[in-house]
Amino acid sequence: MELLSNALAHHSVPDRYVFPPDKRPVPLSERPQPRRRLPRHRPAPRRPPHLRPSPPPGGRGDRQGRQGVQLLPGGEPRHGGGRGAGAPAEDKLPCCSYDMSKRFRLTSSTSYDHGETRYWRDYIKFPCYPASDENARHWPSKPSNLTPSLVEYSTAVHELAQTILCLIAEGLGLDGSFFTGDLSGGDTHISVNYYPPCPDPTVTMGLLAHCDRHLLTVFSQADVQARHGDRWLLVHPIPSAFVVNFGHQMEIVTNGVLASVEHRSVTNSAVARIGGCRWPHTCTPPMGAASDRRQK
């Protein structure tokens, strides 16, 4: 498999990465637009006892994100997702696969329409929670601290997602435990997109406009564009913060009260970019069970 990240630099765009004119990125606006910042929100919610964060043992408070998620000194969540891109090609080869049934998968791009045109990205995807032996045995052995770091980090982010779901339920006037059990009982996955510098960003795409399909997605954000009305806005990430996206399943469960947000990833010629780790909290109930719970 030919990974984009295996090349030291790209001097031209191969034909298979060139999008049709109607799919290429367009200017954000005819006039210069300010980069938008997401609003900061620090509520003091009511939480069930099992969802209340406890101070992590040891460690400095200024290196801790909310819910005990550890941060690097610069304020970025510690996920290490970008390190794999710079690993030697021979170390990455055993993880490379186009087989979507594999539990740990490193691959380059995907076609946007099941055709030949491909996204300008490499990505990793694998289940991380629950951190069971079945999941962990598929994780790479390098680096040596990968498994304990993933267990610690994915557990903390899972707890964060549970807290957010509790707050959403309370905000909708429901019991705080509404989303527990079947409504959020699927595996939690990590997906990391790596976008190397592109020699011609005007003809390529990192990801086309889309909405997440899961119940909830928590991710550490690089620059992303979000649709607001008929315009695309470039959204600044907030240091030391996660971004939470509602997916189609959340929109369905809440009867459209909480709608999914359309967003996309474009490429750039200056620097490599990590698209962020995502933890889709999957909604996997039988339709009858979900309907019954909404009616109660």
Secondary structure as GFF3:
##gff-version 3
##sequence-region A 1 296
A	DSSP	three_ten_helix	4	6	.	.	.	ID=ss1
A	DSSP	three_ten_helix	15	17	.	.	.	ID=ss2
A	DSSP	three_ten_helix	21	23	.	.	.	ID=ss3
A	DSSP	beta_strand	36	37	.	.	.	ID=ss4
A	DSSP	three_ten_helix	49	51	.	.	.	ID=ss5
A	DSSP	three_ten_helix	61	63	.	.	.	ID=ss6
A	DSSP	three_ten_helix	66	68	.	.	.	ID=ss7
A	DSSP	three_ten_helix	83	86	.	.	.	ID=ss8
A	DSSP	alpha_helix	89	92	.	.	.	ID=ss9
A	DSSP	three_ten_helix	93	95	.	.	.	ID=ss10
A	DSSP	beta_strand	105	108	.	.	.	ID=ss11
A	DSSP	beta_strand	122	129	.	.	.	ID=ss12
A	DSSP	alpha_helix	133	136	.	.	.	ID=ss13
A	DSSP	alpha_helix	146	171	.	.	.	ID=ss14
A	DSSP	three_ten_helix	181	184	.	.	.	ID=ss15
A	DSSP	beta_strand	188	195	.	.	.	ID=ss16
A	DSSP	beta_strand	207	210	.	.	.	ID=ss17
A	DSSP	beta_strand	216	219	.	.	.	ID=ss18
A	DSSP	beta_strand	224	228	.	.	.	ID=ss19
A	DSSP	beta_strand	231	236	.	.	.	ID=ss20
A	DSSP	beta_strand	243	246	.	.	.	ID=ss21
A	DSSP	alpha_helix	248	253	.	.	.	ID=ss22
A	DSSP	beta_strand	263	265	.	.	.	ID=ss23
A	DSSP	beta_strand	273	278	.	.	.	ID=ss24
A	DSSP	alpha_helix	287	295	.	.	.	ID=ss25
###
